Amino acid sequence: MPKSLVIVESPAKAKTIERYLGSDYVVEASVGHIRDLPAKATEVPAVYKGESWANLGIDVDNDFKALYVVTEKAKKQVAKLKKLLKSSDGLYLATDEDREGEAIAWHLLEVLNPQVPVYRMVFHEITEKAIQDAVASPRELDHRLVDAQEARRKFDRLYGYKVSPVMWQKVKPGLSAGRVQSVANRLIVERERQRIEFQTASYSSLEAEMSSGTTFTAGLIAINGVRVATGRDFDAQGQLSQADRTIVNTDQGKELASALTGAEFTVQSVESKPYRRRPAAPFMTSTLQQEASGRLGFSASRTMGAAQKLYEEGHITYMRTDSTTLSADALSAARTLIRERFGQDYLPADARVYNKKVKNAQEAHEAIRPAGDTWSDPSDLGFKGDNADSDPARLYQLIWSRTIASQMTDAEGQTVTIRLAASPFGPETYEFGTSGTVITSPGFMAVYGRQSDESDDEERELPNLSEGDAVVATSLESKDHQTKPPARYTEATLVRQLEELGVGRPSTYASILGTIQSRGYVWKKGQALVPALTAFATVGLMENHFPHLVDYALTASMEDDLDQISVGEIEPNPWLDDFYFGSVDAKGKPLPGLRDLVSDERLADIDPVEINTIPIGVDNDGQVVVAKVGRNFPYVQRGEEYRSLPAGITPDEITLDLAIQLLDTPEERVLGVDPATGIEVIARPGTFGPYVSLGRPPRMPAASTPGGQLLSLPLHKKELKVALAYMRCMTDNPDNDSVRQAIKNPKRGIGDAALKRLVEFGDTHKISLIEAFERAKEAGSSPAAQKAIRSFLKLRKSIVELRETDTPTALQSCLEQSGYLKDLHRGDNEDRLTNINSFIETSRVFDNIVELVAELDRIDELKNQPKPKTASLFQTMTLERVTLEEALELLSLPRTVGTDPADGVEITVQNGPYGPYLLKDGESRNIQNEEQLLTITLEECLQLLAVPKKFGRRAAKPPLKELGKDPNSGQPILLKDGKFGPYVTDGKTNASLKSWDSVEALTEQRAVELLAERRA
């Protein structure tokens, strides 16, 4: 008997829904989106391969028509869905009811082409009643929502595909740009700029312990009626923002603390006023992420991963929402629970209604709340044992408590403020003050307590004092303070700021936070988001050359436009047309579109050196000191000097003093002369730690020089080798390897055998390969080979003439004429094309091709120079204290200890990536410590070799440290050193440390976060 097919997004969701629908339905998952714009050239169907817009996936000249392809990972699932549909009598599209869900439903409809009745089934919670109601009351597909999602997807593709390459060319490869992520980066960078510009101010406070039979504390608030300055009274320049304040300095504070001890104070006033606090609204996505961060220490991705699981298992309503509304059924459920659990006194007369204040908020869903008409207590959900402290369990407790609290009475009490004064030295009056709150009716605080972003000052009860009463200051303490710069954003506060600006949507925040970190724009220091210098460069690029793309108001207006598209008030294509091709403002002034903003002519005016340079200051000699992004690492520079910046340093710590200190630190220490060779022994810092060398390594060009910029490129990649070969072919005497590389890329119909014959002919006649080409017929080349050679020689003649043009133009034109660029464009070669573009951009620092080739020749000579012998310092040694004798001992390694008397085989000891070890004819044994490399005897080596090797050198290494238990799995978290670097594991999930994470400073909370993000 035929059954109806129900399609949802995820297998977990399908499993839950199947329980509620019974045997007449088959529930299957699409596993997310099944179609998208092509992610790479190989996904473009053959019929569109020749179209100029195919890789972009959008025909901008044909009403922005999208080219959708079934994604590689979805093909198997689509085939399964088609097979199931053949035996079904109806199709229910049960994807989420937001824009993304509506779009998935539309794509399913387009791909499956069902010949049976189709129903759009929507619900915002996975309960039996909700699912059965959804089946009974389906609706039509909402094409306005689909239009809005399509417009957003096309917009983001145009933005990303057109602006990201600018980042690759002007900053460094691998970066990305996006409508929301670029604004998020700007916010983080602007906050860091505020911290850099911040001027610290110092002040002191005075706290007294007062006694009137009961002890309490009070703080100095005024002297002679003038208020004492606190941190909030200073501006960002360290100056008082209000003139009617007096600053207490360190000396004054200490003097007053001593002088006022034992003084009698008189109560000047006692003021009591009612205290009332309303509960917060139920959660929407952003506030859930913020509160989970503050109360649970969860990252945004960790929060959303746990929420997704709770939703799919039917425990909470849909978790991507910007609504704070509760349905009538939910209000009834909450009020019933409050009445039964807490009593009538905790229940307001009427249900509370929360009006959203979020800019551009949508009405797609309810607030996030426990699912159903009766809400399970957190203890009844089956989170037992280790699972009781799992992420889903803790998050459900938070959602349950917040939802219940939102419908409870206000917290009420009394706040008492006491002012006291004393004049022990004559006319000067010192006024102290204190306040305390007593909660008389906890209301919602009985279930939810204080918010995560509220003051954690303890509630306290003050003694019952009256005006005129005397109290004694039994002791006083002066505390010194410094004003603090604005706090960096955390994930929670950044989400809040984006939400207030109206930028982004609930479904995007977690992914945006992940992107800006994975791309290296931002790293975490504790919970704080720290911008890398790369972020400074890209934000500066956007602000100076694409300002409206990172303008907060304009970006928010784009969100508003998309909302209007979703309700049919704006047509998507004209909107995209204005963005891409340009428009005019209200005054008739032309506004350039994205196409013109990223044109070659305009990009030529952007100086990458300027973009990647962040001014620091000027030293005592008037030399400018700057920080630079660098292709491989950030560094500081003064003239031709440069030094790498230490790992983990934050931009606000890169001061002029620090930069000068780094620049003035010698790059190396000459320890002395090796008596055996007469060569200097040098200690130097290195990428993998400090080391000593016998002589100096070749000094490669500094990163800031033209040669250094060339070295920052991946010159070992084939596409750049080909480009370099063509450049050398533009010179008068190209080497044979370059000629061979050029004539074979792209293929020209001349094979290896034909080339070999020509090389041998050249060797015989003592001529170069290019000269042998001129005599191809004499060399015995076939007619086909001669034809290919004539074509190549004609090409070479043409590209030689390009030497007189500017370097980027010459290189671009050369690669176009050769056909190599066209060849790359045919395939899935986006990374190769990016490298070519970076090379062309870097070539601007050379006046002409000949100069560039000469610099490459010089670099090759340096690379081919003999490398000095080197040895890493032991872990117990430091660069500053290592001696010549110690260095010579290190350079003596590997050390031959002796030969095994049993078979005469030599035994050596040496240091390796996994520590010190001995080696005999391929057989190895670990040595206890590095110092033993210099002292171990033959007898000790033989004893180690006599012990059978149980697990070989691949035996599991002991963990570096243990970091508590993972709340998700309940298993211990271990920090380990692996083949690809340090990582954390709970035995099931492994998560590598990010580049900004420090092994030494890694906390349990950060380890839990890494594992949660890896699972997400």
N, C-alpha and C positions, 0 to 999 in steps of 0.2 A: 504494500500500500504506500503510495507516495506521501512524503512528508514535506513540511515547509522548511526551507533553509534559512537560518538566522545567522547573519554575519556581524561579528563584533571586531574590535581591534586586537585584543590580546587573548592568548590561550587561557590565562588565569580567569579573565572575565567570562570567557566562554564556558569554562568549567562550572563557575558559580551559577550562571544563568540557566544552564542546562538542567540543573536541579529543580528549577522552578517551572519549567515549561512542559516537562513530561515527554512521553514517547512519540508524540505527533510532530516533534520538531527536532531538527538536527542543528546544533549550534557549532559554528566553526569560526576561526579567527582569520582576519586578513593579515595579521601581524604588522600592523601599522599601515603606512602608505604603500600602495602597490604600484603607483605611477608617479613620475616626477619629470622635471626637465632633465635632459641628459647630463650626467655628472662628468663624463669624459667622452672624448671623441669616438671611442670604440662603441659607445652606446647609440650613436647616431645611425638611424636606418640608412641603408645603402642609397635609397632614392634621394636622400637629402644631403649626402656627403659633399656634393659640390657647391652647396649653398653657403654663401658667406656668413650667414647667421646661424648655421646649424649647430656649432659648438655652444653658442650662447643659448640656443633653445628657444629663442623668441624672434619672430620675424617683425622687426620694428617698423618696417615699411608696409606691412600688411595688417594694420589694426592690432599690432602686438600679438599676433596669433602665436600660441604656444605649441611647441613640439613636445608631446608627452611620450615617454617610453616606459614600459614595464621594467622596474628595476631588477637587476640581476638576482638579488636575494629574494625577490617576490615571485619569480617565474614558477618555481616549483609549487608554491602555495596557490597561485592563480590557476595552475593546471588542476590542482585538487579541488578548488572551488567550482571550476567549470564542470568537472566530473560529477560533483555532488548536485549541482544545479540541474543536470540532465534528468535526474530521477526525483526532482522536487516538483510540487504543485504550487509553490509560492515562494517568494523571496522577501525576507524582512531585512532591511538595512538598519542595523541597530548600533551604528557607530555613535560616538559622542555628539551631543547636540550643539556644539560650538562650530565655529567656522571650519576648523581643521576636520572635525568629524563629518560635517556636511560635505566637505570636499572629498573625503575618502569615500563616502557613499556615492557621490557622483562618479568618481573614477571607477568604482566597482560596477556601476551601471553601464558605463561606457565600454569597459573591457569585457564584462560577462555577457552583455547583450541578451538579457533574459527574455524568454518567450512565455513567461508565466506572469501572473499578477505580482506587482512590486509594491511594497509598503515601506514607508519610512517610520521606523519605530524609535521613539525617544524616551529617555528617562534620565533622572539625575541621581538616582540611588539604585543599588542592586538589592532589592528586597522582593519577596514573592509578590506582594501586592503591587509594587511599582512595575514589575516586569509584566504581570498579567494585565494591568491597566494599559500598559504601552502596547501590548499585542491587540487589545480590544479597541484601542483608539489611535490607530496610526495616522500619519499626516502625509502630505505631499513633500517632495524634496524642495527645499527652499533655495531657489537658484540665486537669490540675492546674496545669501550667505556664501554660496559657491563663488559668485563674482568677486566678493570681498576677499576671499581667501586667494583666488587666482591673482587678483590685483596686487595683494601683498607679496605673493610668491614671485611674480614677475618683477615687481619693484625691487625686491631684495636681490634677485638674480642680476638685474641691471646694475644696481649699486655695487654688489660684490664683484661681479666680473669686470666692471669698468674701473672701479677705484682701487681694488686690491693690486692689480698690476702696477699702478702708480707707486704703491708702497714698496713693491718688489724692486722697482727701478731706482727709487729715490732714497729708500731706507735700507732694506735688505730682504732677500727672498724669504718666503714662508709666512709672510704676514697676511692679514686679511682686514677688510673694512666692511662695515655693516651699519645699517640705519640706526640700530639701537646700541650696538657695541661701541661704535665710534663716539656716541654721546656719553656712554658710561665711562669710556676712557677719558674723555674730556673732563668729566666731573672729578674723577680721581686725580688727574694731573692738576687741575685747578686747586684742589685742596692741598696738594703737595706744594704748589707754588706759594700758597698762603703760609704754609709752615716754613718754607725757605725764607720768605720775607718777614716773618714774625720777629719782633724785637722783644726779648724777655725783660720783664720788670721784677724787681725784688721787693718784698714787703714782709712784715711780721704780724702775727696775730697773738693774742693773749687770752688764755683760758684760765679761769679761776675755779677752784673747788670751794663752794660756799657751804656754810653750816648754820642751820637754825634749829638744831635738834635733829633734823633730817639733812643729809648731804645731797647737793645737786651741783651741776656745773653751769657756768655762765661765761659768755665771751665779751671782750671789750668791744663796744660798738661806737662810742663817741668820746671825744675829749673836748671839754668846754663847749659842748653843743655841736661840734663839727664831727660828722661821721668819719669813722676810721675806714680807710680804703681796704677793700677786699679784691680778689682776683677779677671779679666782674666789672670793677671800676676802671680798668686799664684798657686802652685800645691796642690794636695790633702793632703799633710803633712803640709800645712800652710807656706811653704817656697816659696820665689821668684823663679819662674822657669827661669827667665832671670836676669843675674847679672847687666845689664845696666838699672836698674830701681831704683828710690828712693822712699822710703815710707814716706808719710806725716802722722804723728801721730796726736792724738787729740789736744795736746798742741800746736804743730806747726801750725795746721790748724786754731786754734783760734787766735794765735798771728798774722798769716799772714792776716786773715780776718780783724783784727783791723788795722794792719799797712798799708795794701794796700788800705783801704777805702780812696777815694779822690785822689788816685795816677793817674797820667797821663800815658796812654799807647799809644804806637806808632804802627800803622798798619805795620806789617812786610811783609805780602804777602796777596794777594787776588787771589784765584784760582777758575776759573769757568770751569766746564766740563759738557758735555751733560749727562742727566739722561734718561735712557731707561729701561723699564720693559716689558717683554713679558707676555702674559696671561698664566695661567696654563692650563694644558690639561683637557679635559672633565673628568668627574668622572668615576672611576672604583669603585668596592665595597669598598676597603680599604680607598681610598681617600674620598669617600662620608662619611664613618663613621668618619674619622678624622675631616673633615670640619664641619659636623653636630655637632660634639662634641664641636669644637672650637667656631663656630658661634651661634649655637642654644642650646648648653648645653645638647644634646641628648646622651644617652648611645648607645652602639652598637645595643643592642636588640631593643631599641626604634626606632632607625633609620631604621632598617631592617623591623620592623613592619609597619611603615609608608610607606616605599618603596614598600613592598609587596602589600599593599592596592592600591597604585598608579598604580602599574603594572597590577594588576587584573582588575582595572577599566579602563585600556587602556590609562592611562595618560603618562606613561614612558615606556622605553624599559626594558628588563630583568635586574634585579638589582644584580645578582650574576655574576660578570665578572671581569677579570683582563686585559681587553683590553681598550685602550684609542683611538681606531680607530672610526671614523665616516664614515658611508656609503656615497656614492656619492649623494644619495637623501637627506641625512641629511645635508651634506655640502651645497647643493643647498638651502635647507630650511633655514639654518642659515644665509647664505649670502643674501638671499632675504629679510629676516626679518630685518637684520642689515641695508640694503640699504633703506628699507622703513621706519624704525623706527628712525634710527640715521643719515642716510645720507651717501653719497659716501665717505666722508672723514674718516669714521670709518671702511671702508672695505679695507682690504689688496688686493693687485693686484691678488694674488693667494690664494687659500684655504690653511689653515695651516694643516700640517700633523704631528701628534705626534707619535714618536716611543717609544714604551713601554720600560721601564728599569727595570721592575719587574723580579726578578729571577724566572725561571720556568713558565713564563707567558704562558697562553693558548690563542688560537684564537677563542674560542667558540662563542663569542658574540661581539657586538659593545660595545662602552662605554655606560654609563647610560645617557640617553638624553630624552627630550620630545618625545613622540611617534608620528608617522605619518609623512607626507610630509609637512604639514603646522602646526606650533606649536601654541597651544593655549596660550594666555597670561594668567598668573596666575589669573588675575581678571576675566577671562571668564570661569573658570572651575566650577563655582557654589559654590565656598567656600564663602558663605555669612554669615553675622551675626557672631555668636559665632564660626562657622566653618572656618571663614576667618583666625583665629589664631590657627587652629587645627594643629596637627603634619603633616598630609599629605599636607596641604596647605603650611605650612612653608617649608617643604622639597621640594615640587615642585618648589617653588620660587627659592630655592637654586640651584636646578638642572637646571632649565630654565636659570637662570642668568649665571651659570658657563659655560653651553654649548654655549650660545650666545657669552659670553666673549672670549671663546677659539678661535673664528673665527674673532675677531676684531683686530684692529691695536694696536701696542704697545702704552703704556703710555709714553709720552716724556716730557722733561723739562730740567731745568738747576739746577745743584747743585753748590752752592758757598761755599767755605771754606775760612775763614779769620783767620789769625794768628796775635796776638798782643803781644807786650812785653813791660816790664817796668823794670827799675833798680833804684828804689827810695832810696835804701840804699847803693849805691856804686856799687861794681863790680857784685853783685848778680843780675841775670836776671831772671825774672818770665814771662813765656810764657803762654798765654791763647789762646784758640781756640774755634771756633764755626762754624757750617755749617747749611745750610738751603737749601731746595729744593723748586723750584717753578715749578708746572706742567703747561706746556703750551698747551699740547694736551693730554686730559685724555685717549683717546683710550678706551680700554676695561674697564678701571676703571669707566667709565661712567655708567656701568651696574653692575660691580661686586666689585669694591673697593679693599681694601687690603686683603690679605690672612689672615686667622685666626692665623697663626703662625709667622706673620711678626711683626716687631716693630711697635708699635702704636704711635711713635713719630709724632707729628703734622708737617705737611708741614708748613714751615714758610719762609717769605721773609726777607732777611737781608738788612740793609741800604746800600746805594751805596757808598762804601768807596774805597779809593785808597791807595796804598803803601805810607807810610809816614804821613798819616792823624793821627791826635791826637784824642783820646777819653778818657773819664774820668770814672774810676770805682766808681760809686756813692754808691754802697753797696756791701758787700761780705758776704757769708754765708758758714761756714764750716760744713760739714756733716760727721758723723762717719758711717762707714760701717763694716760689717763682711762678709767674704767670705761664700758662701752657698754651702752645699753639693749638689751633683747631684740631680736633681729633680726626685721624684718618677714617675714611669710610670702612665699615665692616660690610659683609654681605647683606646683613639685615638693614643697616642704615642706607646703603646704596639703593636697595630695592625701594625703601621708603621714599628716597629722593626722586628716583625715576617715576615712581607712582604719583608723587605730588606734581611733578612736571608734566604728567600725562604722556610719558614716553614708554613704549613697550606695553605688553599685555601680560596677564597672569601666566599664560603658557610659555612666555619667552624668558622670564627673569632667570630661572635656574640655568638654562642653556647659555644665556649671555654671560653669566658669571663664570661658567665653565670655559667658554671660549676665550675670554680676555685673559684667563690664567693659562690655559693650554697653549695659547699663541705667544706667551712670554711677555705680554704687555704689563701684567700685574702679577705680583707674588704675595704670599701671605706671611706676615710677621705676627704670630699669634692669630688673633682674629682680624687684625687690620689688613686692609688691601693697600699694598705699596706699589706705586708705579715704577716700572723699569725705565731706564733712559730711552728705550725704544718707544715707550708710550709718549714721552716728552716730544720725541722727534715726529711721530705720526700725528699727534694732536697739533703740534705747531704747523705741520704741513697742511692739515685740514683747516685750521683757523686762518691761515694766511692765503690759501689758494682755493679752498672750497668752503668758505665760512658758513654758507646757508645749510650745508649738509650736516653740520654739527651745531646748528642753532637750536636752542632748546624749544623756543616757541614754535619754530617752523616744523621741527620734528614732531612735536605734539599735534600740530595742525594736520600733519599727514595721518596720524592715528585717527583724528576726528574725521578726516575725509574717508578713510577706510570704513569707519563706522557708518558714515552716510551712504557709502556704496552698499553696505549690508542691508540697509532699509530702503534702497532704491532711490535715494535723493540725489545721488551723483552717479553718472555713468563712468565706468572704469577706464575705457579707452581714451577719452579726451583728457582724463586726469593723468594717465601715463604719458600721453603725448606732451602735455605741458612740462612734465618732469624731465623727459628725455630730450625733446627737441627745443624746449624753451617756450616762454610765454611773455606776457607783458603785465606789469603791475597795475594798480588802480589809477596811476597817473600816466599810464601809457608808456612807461619806461621798459625797454626790453629786459627780460630776465633770461640769461643763458641757460640752456638745458645741459644735461649731463654729457651728451655727445660732444658739445663744443668745449665743455670744461676739461675734458680729458683728451682733447685733440693734440696731435704731435706738436703743432706750433705752440700751443700754450704750455705743454709740458717741458718744452725746450727752455722755457724761461725759469724753470724751477731748479735752483742750485742744490744738489744733494749734499754738498759739503756744508752749506749754510744750514740746511734742514737738520743735519745730524750733529750740529755743534751747539752746545749749551754753555753760554758764558758763565764763568765763575767769578772772575775779578782780575786785578792787575797786581803783580808782585812789586817789591820795592824798587826794582830796576825798570819799571814801566812796561814789563812784558805781559801780554795778555795770557791768562790761564783759562783753559776751557775744558769741559768734559765732552767726550764724543761717544756716540753709540758704538761704532765699530761693527764690522760684519760678524766677527767671532766673539768679541768681548768688549765691554765698555772700558774706557781709559781716560786719563787726564793728560793734557798736552800743554807744553809751553815751548813755542818755537818748534824745533826739531826733536825736542825731548818728549817722551811719553812714558807713562807707567800704567799698568793694568790697575783697575780698581779692585779692592778686596771683595771677595764674594760676600753677599749678605748685607752690603752697605746700602743705606737708604739715601734717596736723593737729597733730603734735607741735611744729611751728614756730610755731603760732599762740599765742605767749606773751602775757602781759599787757603786757610792754614793747613788743612789736611792735604789738599792738592800739592802745595809747596813741599810739605813733608815727604810725600810720596816721590815727587820729582827730584828732591835733593838726596833721597836715599840711593846710595850706589847700586848699580845693577849687579855688581859682582864684588867678591872679595878675593884679592890675590893672596893666597896662603903662603906662597914661596915657590921654590924651584925644585923639580924632581931631580935628585942628584944623578939618576941613571941616564936621563935624556937631556937634561938642561932646559926642559920645557916648563913653563909656569903651570902651577896647579891652582885652579880657580874654583871658588864656591859660588853658586848662582841659584836663584829661585827658578822653578820650572813649572810647567803646566801640571805635572803629576807630583809636585813636591820639590824641595830643595835637593841639589845634587852637586857633585864635584866633577871637574873635567880636567884632563891633561891637555892643556892648550884651550884656545877659544874656538867655539864653533863658528862657522861662517856667519858674518853679521848680515842678516837679511834686511831688506828695506823696512824702515819704520812704517807702522800702519797708516800714518797720515800722508806718506809720500805716494807719488804715482805708482811706484813699484809695489808698495805695501797694499795699495788698493787692488792691484792686479792679483796679488797673492791671496786676498780675501775671497776671491772667486774660486769656485770648484774647477780648477784648471784640469783636473784629472778626468773630468767627464768627457765622453766621446764628442758631444756637440761642440764643446769649447776647443777640443783638440782639432776638430775639423775647421772651426773658425780661425784658429791660430795658423793652421796649415794654409788656408787661403790668404791670410795676411802675409805670410812668408813668400807665397807665390807672387805677391805684388812687388817684392823686392827684386833687385837685379840678379841675384844669384841664390835662388831658393835651394834649400837642401833637399836631398833625395826623399827623405821620409815625408816631408811636407808635400812634395809633389805627388807621391804615391797616395797619401791620405786624401788630397784634394780630388784627384782624378777618379777615386773610387766612391766619393760621396757628393752627390748621389751617383748611383751606378750609371756608367756611360757605355757599357758594352765592351769593356776591355777587362779580360780576366787576369788572374794571378800569373798564369803561365806566360801570357804576353808581356806583362810587366817584368817578370823575372828575366825574360830574353833581352829586354831593353836595358835592364840594370847591368846584366853581364856584358852587353855590347858597350855600355858606357865605361865599365871597369876595364875592358880590353883596350879601348881607345883613350882611356884616361880623360873622360869627359863626364859631365853631370847628367843626371837623368833627363832634365829639361832639354839639354843639348842633344841627348840621344833621341828624344821625341822628334827633333827637327830632322833626324836621319832615320826615321822609322822604317822607310822602305828599304834602305840599305841594311838595316838591322834584321830584315826578314819578317817584319810584322805582317799579319794578314790584312787583306783589304778592309775588313770590318774594324780591326784594331787601328789601322791608319786613319779611318774615318773618325773614330772616336778621338784619336790624338789631335787631328786637325781641328776638331770642334773645341777641344780643351785649349789648344794653343791660341785659337781665336778669342776664347774667353779670357785667357791670361793677358793677351794684348789689351783687351778692353779694361780689365781691372787694374792693370799697371797704370793706366791713365788716371785712375781715381786717386792716386797718391797725392795729387795736388789739392784735393778737396779736404774739408775738415774730417777728422778721424771717424766720428760716429756715422757721418753720411757715407764715407768711403766703405766702412765695414758693412753697413746696412745694404748699400747698393751692390757690393761684391757678393754677399750671401744671397741676395735676390737674383742677380744675374746667373749665379752658379746653379740655381735650381734647388739648392740645399734647403732654404727656408720653405719653399713650396712643398718639398718632400716631407719636412717635419709637420707641416700643417695638415697633411693627409692622414696622419695617424694620431694615436693617443700620446701626444708628446708635449703636453702642457708644461711639465716641469722643465723639459729641454728648452722650450721656447722662452720660458722665464729666465733660464740661465743665459741664453743668447741675448735677451733684452738687457739683462744686468751687465753683461760684458760690453755691449754697445754703449750703455750709459756710462760705464766706468771709463771707456776709452776717451771720453771728453777731456780727461786731464792731460792728454798728449796732443801736441800740435799737429802731428801727422803720423801716418802708418810707420814710416821708417823709424821714427823716434820710439814708437811703441815696440817694434820688433827688436830694436837695440836694447831696450830695457829688459825684454824677455830673455835675450841672449845673455845679458849680464846676470840675471837671476839663475839661468841654467848653469852658468859657470860657478856661481856660488853653491848651488845644490850639488854640483859634481866634485867640489873640493873634498878632500879627505875629512871624515868626521872624527873629532877627538874622542878618546876613550872616556866614558862617563860612568858614574856609579851613584846611585841614590843614597842619601844619608840614612842612617839607621833612625828608627822612630825615637830613640833616646837622644839623638843629636839635634842641634839647632844650627841654622845658617850663621848666626852671629858668633858661635863659640867653637865651631869645628876647627881643629888644628891641622897643620900640614901633615903631621905624623898620622893622624886619624884618616885624613884624606888619602894618603898613600896606601894605607892598609885597605881602604875601601876599593881603591883602584887596582889592588892586587887580586881582587875577586874576578872570576871564579878562582878558587885556590885548589891546587892539587895537594891532597893530604898524603897520598902515597899509593902503593899498589897492594892489592889483596895477595898475601903470600900463597894462598891456595891455588890461584889461577893466573896471577900476574896482571890482573885487570886494574886499570887506574881508577881511583876514587877521587871525585872532586866535590867541593861544597860551593854553593852559590845562592844568591837571593832571587826569588821569583815573585810573580804577581800574587801568589798565595802564601808567601812567606819563605823563610830559609829552608833549604833541603840539601841532602847529599845525593850524588848520582854515581852509579856504577853500571856501565853497559846497559843503559836504559832502565835500570832498576833504581827507584828513588825511595827515600825515607825523609819524613819531616824532621827538622831540627828544632829544638825547644825554643831558642831565641836567636836574634840576629848576631849578638855578641859571640855566640859559639862558632860562627863562621870563621872567626879569627883564631879561635883557641882549640877547637875540637881536634882530638888526636886520631891517628889511624885505628888504634885499639877501640876507641869509642865508636868510630864509624862501623867497624866490624861487628860490634855488639848490637848496634841498631839494625844492621843488615841481617843479623841472625834471627831477629824477631819477624815472624811471618807478617806480611802486609795484608791486613784484614779487608780493608775497603779501598785500597789504592789512594791515589791523590784526590779522587773524587769523593772521598768520604765527606759526610755532612760536616760543615764547619759549625762550631758552637755559635749561638746567637750573640749579637753584640750587646743586647740588653732585653729585658722583659718589661712590657709597658702596661700591665694590668690586663683585665678581661675585656673582650669585645662584647658590647651589649647586644649585638645581633646574634652571634653564634654562641656566646657564653664561654668561648675558648680563650686561652691566654694569647696575647698579642706579642709576637717576637719581632725584634728588629734584627735583620740578617744582612750579610754582605754576599751578594750574588754575582754571577758572571757579568751581569750588565749593571752592577751598582747596588747600593743598599736598597732594601725593600722591607715592608712589614707584612706579616702573615698571621692569620689565626689558624693555620693548618688547612684551610679550605680555599681561602681567597688570598692572593698575593697582590700587593700594590707597591709599585716603585715610588721612591721618594721623588718629589719634583726637584728641579734644579735649584730652587730657592730654599729647600728644606735642609737643615743641618742635622747630621747624625747626633752631634753632641747635644743640640738644643731640642730634639724631637720630644714632644710631650705625648702623654696617653691620649689626650683629646684630639691632637692632630693625627695620630695613628688611626684612631677610630674613624676620623673623617676621611682619611685616604682609603681605608677599606670600604667604607660606605659608598664613596664616589666610584670605586672600582666595580662594585656590585651594581650600581645604578645603570 
